[in-house]
Amino acid sequence: DLLAKLEGDYCIDPKRVYSTGYSNGGFLSYRLACEMSDVFAAVAPVAGQLGISPAKCNLTRPVPLLEIHGTADPIVPYQG
């Protein structure tokens, strides 16, 4: 609904919609890639992880990913 509202109010190229977020927002970016790969051109989560099994990620197409994550993160460990 938010995307539809923004596309209605602003001049947005629907082929250039991206998501990024930090920590929980990073988890959300992964989720958006999995659940809305037909909408998001790419995602760039920061200090987040894919919160589900990769087998449960139902992509309709590959989604480019820029993963930014420090190895010293005590809350969301780099190794999972």
C-alpha positions, 0 to 999 in steps of 0.5 A: 500500500505504501508503494502504491501511495508513493507511486501515485504521489510522486514520479517513481520509476517502478523498475527502480524501487530499492530497499535498505534497512539497519538491523530489523530493517535489514531483516525486512529488506531480505523479506521484501526481496523474498516476498516481493522480488517482482517489485524490488530491483535490489536490496541492501540490508545493513546488519540484518540476516535472512530470517528464514530458511533460504528454501522458503524464499520464493523469488520470482526472479533473482534480486541483486543484494548488497550485504553490509555486516560487521564481524564484531556485531554481538546482536546479529552475529556475522556467522548467523 
